[in-house]
Every structure is written in C-alpha cells, then in structure tokens.
C-alpha cells in the first residue's frame, strides 16, 4: 500500500486516478503545467464503460448538473442529402446510459470531487525530468525536487514520462485533419450524427442541455497539420472543404465563427507502461484516433485500474497486463471506422451502405451488440 503519489497532468485521466487513490487514503498531489484550467476542447462522449468509473468515483452527479445529456442513438447518414443510412439504438443498453458532455464540464466536475477528497492541485508547475525507482523523483522547472512513492504520467500525447518509461517509434501523420467547433443549437435531437462522404465525414451532437452543438469534421489530405487542439482554423476554408454536404450539416457549418484544426497522428501503443513506480496513463500510453469516441473512456478505465494496482502492490505485474491488450484492440477498431466512413463513390460504397441499412432495420439488437465488448466492459467490478 502506497501512502503518497504524484500525478502529472490535471486532465480527465489524471484527475480520475487522483480521486481513486485519495479514496483509498493515499496523499495525492497533481502537478499541472497550465496556470489555470480554461475552457479548452469541446464535446466528448462518455460511453457506459467510462461512466461506470465516474459513478464509482462519485463524479456522475456533478457532471449531470452541468447539462450533460443522455444520448438516444447514433445515426449514420449519407453526406449529399443527409439521408439516413443506419441507426444505432443506444436505448437498448438498458440501465447503461451514454452521455454527451463538454470536456471542460467533465474536467471541472472531476476537479471538484478531487479537491473534496483532499487531492492537492498545483497549477503552473512544469515537470522537467523524472527519475524512476522505488521512490521516484521529479524535478520541476522551478528547481524544486519532489520525491514520492509513485508517479502517474497523465500528461497526454507529449508526455515527458513516456520517454522515461517506454520510448519507442515516433508518431506518423495519418493523412487526416480534423476540424472542431461548437455552434448554437436549434432544437437538437439527442443523437450523434455521422455524415459520411468520400474521404470526409462530419460528426455532430448536442451539449449542455442542447444549447450548443459540437462539430468534428475530418478530411483526408496530403498536407501535414500540427497535432494538438490549439491551432486556429479558417471557418471559410472549413465551409469550402465540406460545402457539398447537405442535410443538417450545411446550416451547422454556416454558424461556425471559430474553429480549431489539427492533424491526426497514429501513435504506437507504448511497449512498456511501468518503470520503477512510474506509470503511464491515457494518451501518454496509447493515443487513439477519435473515430470510436473512446479516448476519454480508455483514460477513465486506466485511472481506475492503475489506482487499484498501485494500492495493492501489483502495478509492476498487473497494470500493463490488464490494460494494454484492450487499448490495442480499441485503437485498431477506431482506425477501421475511419475507412468505413470515407468510402469513395462507387459499388463498394453503395453495397456497404445497403448492408448497414439492412442490418439496422432487420437486426437492430445485433447492431448494438457488436459494440458490447467496448461498452459492456466494467473495470470497477472484480
């Protein structure tokens, strides 16, 4: 049983792990390099496998009070006229809600519960080096040195801990670029809509009690784009790239006034997740493409399992064994989804869409059961 732990990064995974550790009596300090927690990012989808962790941590109540919405369906539509191709009925997962939430609302809900649990949050603290061992040591940019019994690296795709624990090959550009924006909503339905076009797709769903819509538009292109959420894009260029999308997409794009743009990169899953009581969590270990909406959910799963392993003394032997195979499987499935969404005009696309529609109409239960291995996974159960 450890008594102290340091967490690098006050994102979803880091905060969740800190809460889980604090609930077990561990004194936890989070080191976050940002000087304040600002409203970055936009929407995310919390599927049942992530929600069970939030419930176990006591975060689901605060999150729902921010206006998080229960989703009813996922609709796959053709891009031209917005005609529905297939529908995934999420209400068939009885007792296992699927949520739409704003990323900032989830982070602030986690932070509220963490502080109430006694977690110490230190903002504006950049970790420069980590020295693994039985009692790892961290050196901060301020010159301060911190010694602790465990270090959790939840510091994202540019993790300082990844090089210490695992290293490995660099990320490669996928040839895909994503645009992200939120716009005011007009009578939205509680559904995720995926408008599929040749080499492109647009995902939309409501946030904050339906007051806004989240948009993620993905295009294939040869030109490299920087990775990360902080790059600003041109709304007019967004509208030009997706100008032939019909149905509800056009009016949504017309309302975009600010948009972020970033390149999508394929990162190899870390070969090693733990070294000398320094452990990787979430994107630090396994960044995923966004085509199954599982990035935040995998981080929540990691957080719960890592906290259990740290507290029962099995982090060296069990954490990676319990998590790596699942992460690889989910990430591979997300990559395949992108190809399904971007089929070119022709007989292959027509046949694929016909099969999706037929399955949706004749076997709606089977449509949702194909995702049971993802959504039905519950790391909080022994």
N, C-alpha and C positions, 0 to 999 in steps of 0.2 A: 504494500500500500504506500503510494507516494503521499507526501504532505504538501509539496509545493510544485507549481507548474507555471511555465511562461508560454503564452500564446502570441505568435506573431501574426497580426492581421485581425482587424475588427470587422470582418465580413461575415457572411452567413455561417460558414463552416467554423470559423474561429470562435465566434460568439456562442454557437451551439455547443461546441466542445467545452468551452469555459463554463457554461451553465451546468452541463452534465458532470463535470469534475467538481464544481462547487457544491452541487447537491450531494456529493459523496464526501464532503468535508475537506476537500483539497483547497489550499490557498492559491488562487489563480490571479495572475496579472496579465493583462493584454497590452501589447506594445503595438501601437498603430502609428504609421508614419504621417498620416494626414493630421493636420492641426485641428480639423473639425469634421464632423460627419455631415456631409452635404447631400442634397438630393440628387444623386447620380444614378445613372441607369434608368430603366423604365419598368416595364412589366415583367413578371415571371409567372410560371405555372407551377403550383405546388401539387404534385400528384400524391395519391394516397400513401406511397412508400416514404415520401418526405413528411407528410402531415402526421403520420404516427409518431415521428420523432418530436415534432413541435408539440404534440399533445403530451407526450411523456415529459417534456421539459416545462410544460405549463405556459407555452407561448401562443397556443392556438386562440385562446380567448382574447388577449390583447390584439392579435393580428386581425381577428374578425371585427373588432371595434374600429379598425381603421378603414373599413369599407371593402375588405376582401370579399370576393364573390364566389359562390358555388357554381361551377360550370355544369352545363347540362349535356353538351355534345361537342364533337369535333366534326366539322363539315369540310369535305374535300370538294373543291369546285373547279370548273374549267375557267381559264382566265378570260376568254373572249367576252362572253355574255354573263359570266358569273353563275352559270347553270350548275346545280348541284350534281356531283358525280357519285359521292358516297357519304354516309353519315355514321359516325361512331357514337353510340348512345351511352354516355357516361353515367346516366342514372341507373344503369343495370348493375353498377358496382354498389349494391345496397349497403348503406352504412359506412361507405368509404368515399367521402367527398373529394372532389378535385377542385382546387381553388385557383382563381386569378388574383394576383396581388401585385402591388407596386413594390419594387425592390427596396426602396427607401423605407416603406412601411414595415416590411419584414425585418430589416436591419434595426430600426428603432424599437420595434417590439422585442426583439432579441436582447437589445441593449438594456431595455427597461427591466426585463426579467434577470439579466446578468447582474446588474447593479443591485437589485433587490436581494440576489443570492450572495452578495458580498464580493463579487468579482471587482478587482481594481482595474480601471481603464486609464491608460496613459497615452494621451494623444501627442502628436508631434514628436514621436520617438522612433527614429530610424535605426534598425539593427544593421550593422555593417558586417559583422563576422559572427560565426557560430563555431564553437569548438565542442564536438560531441564527446561523450564519455559517460561514466556512471552518474556524474553530476555535471551536466553540460554547462558551458559558459558562453555568454553572449556579450559582445562589445557593441555599444551604441555609438552613434555619430557624435554624441555629446562627450564622449570619452568615458562614460560610466561603464562599468563591468557588472554583469548580473550573473550569479550562479544559482542554479535551480536543479530540481531533481528530474525535470522533463521539459523539453521544448517541443511545442506543436507549431509546425510551419504551415500556417493557413494564409500564406501571403501571395496566392494567385499564380498566374502564368509566368511572372517574372520572379519567382520565389528565390530568395537568397539561400534557402535551405535545400533546394533541390540539388544544387551543385555539391553541397556538403554530403548529402545522404546518398545520391544516386548518380547524378550527372547523366551522360547518355547523349544520343544524337540530337541535333537541333531540330526545331520545328520547320515544316515546309509549307509554303503557300499552296492552298487548295485550288487557286484559280477562281475563288468565290469571294464576293464582297457583300457585306450586309449593311443595310441602312436601318436606323432605328429612330422612331419618333413617337410622340403622343399628341393626340389632337382632341378637341372637344367632341363629345359623343352626341348622337342624335338617335334616341330610342334604340339602344343596342340590345341585341339578344345575348343571353348568357352562353355563348359558344365561341370556340376557336374556329376561325375560318381560314383555310389554306387554299389560296387561289393559285393554281398550278399552270405555269406557262413554259414554253420551250426555253430551257436554260435559265429560267427565273421562277420565283414564287413570292407571294406576299402572305404573311400571317397577320391576322388581326384578332383582338379580343378586348373586352371591356375591363376597366379598372375603377376602383374607388366608387363602388355602388353605381357603376355605369355612367359616371360623369365624364369619363375620358376613354379613348380607345388607344390601345397600344398597337403599333405597327412595326413589323420587321419585314423588310424587303430584301431578298437575296438575288444577286445576279452573278452569272458566270462571266468572267472577263480575264484577259491575259495580264492587264496592268496590275502590278502589285499595289497593295494598300497596307498601311501600317496597322499593326494589331493593337487593339485596345479601344475603349469607349470614348476617349477624349477628343477624337478628331471630328471637326465640324464638316458637314457636307453642304451641298447646294440644293435647296428644295427644288429649284427649276430643273436641275440635272436629274434628280430623282423622278420627277414627273415625266421627263423625256424618256428615261430608260423604261418606265413602266406605263407609258402613255397609251398603249394598246390594251390595257387591262380594263375590262368592262365590269358590269355589276356594281357592287358597293365599293370597289376599290378606288375607282376614279374620284368620287366625291370625298373619300377619306384623304387621298393624296392632295386634292385641291386645298385642304385645310392645313397642310403642313407648312409651318413657318420656320421651324428649326429642326435640323436632322443631324444625327451622328452617323459616321460611316467608318467601318473598319474591315480590314482583311481577315478572312477566316483561315486559320493555320491548323495543320494537323500535327499534334504533338504526340510523340510516342509515350505510352504509359510507362512511368518510372519502373525500372527493373528492381529497384530496392526502395522500400518505403521507410525503413527504420535503420538508424545507425547510432549506437551509443546513446540511447534515450532521447534522440532527436527524431521526430516522426513527421512525415508529410501528410497533408490532408487536402481534399478537394482538388482544385485546379493545380496546386503545387505538385500533385502526384499524377493527375490524369485529366488535363483539359479535354473537353468534349465539344464537338460541333453542336450547334443549337437545334438540330433537326428532330430531336425527341423531347426537348424541354426538360432534360434531366441533370443539367449542371448543378443547380442548387440542391436538387433532391439527392444526388450522389454525395454532395458535401455534407448534407444532414445525416445521411447514413454513416459516412465515415466518422463524423463527430461522435455519434453515439457509440460506435464500436471501439473507436480509439480510446474514449474515456473509460469504457469497461476494461479494456486491456491494460491501460496504464494503472488502473486501481487494483486489478487482481494479479499484476505482475507477469502478464503474458504478452506484453507488447512486442517483445523480440520474436516470439514464436508464432503468435496467433494473428496479429493485426493484418499483416500483408496477406496471409493465407486466407483470411475471411473476406478480404475486400478486393484484391487485385483481379481475380478471375471475373467477378461481377462487373467491375469497371470496364474491363476489356470488352466484355460481351455487349454492354450498353453502348459503348462508344462505337463499336463496329456496326451495331444496328442503326445508330444515328447517321453514320456515313452512308448506309444503304438508302435511307429515307431521302436524302438529297437527290440521289439518282432517280428515284421514283417520281419525285415532284417535277423534275426538269426534263422529262421525256420530250423529244422533238416531234413535230407534226409527222404523222405517217401511220402505217398499220400497227406498229408496235404500241404507240401511244393509244390508239383507238382501242386495241384489244385489252390493254392494261386497264383503261378507264371503264370499259364494258365489264370486265371481271370484277373490279371494285364495286361498281354499282349493283351487279347481280348479287354479290355476296352481302352487300349492305341490305338489300331488300329481302333476300331469301333466308339469310342466316345472321341476323343482327347480333345474336348472342355470341356466335363464333367470332364476329368482328372484334368484340371487346375481349374475348377470352385469349386472343393471340397476344395481348399485352399483359396477361395475368402475371407472367414471370417478372415483369417490371413493377406493376402497380401493387401486386399482392405480396411483395417482399416486405417483411416486417422485422427490422433489426432489433426492435425493442422486446421481442419475445425470445425466451431462452431457446 
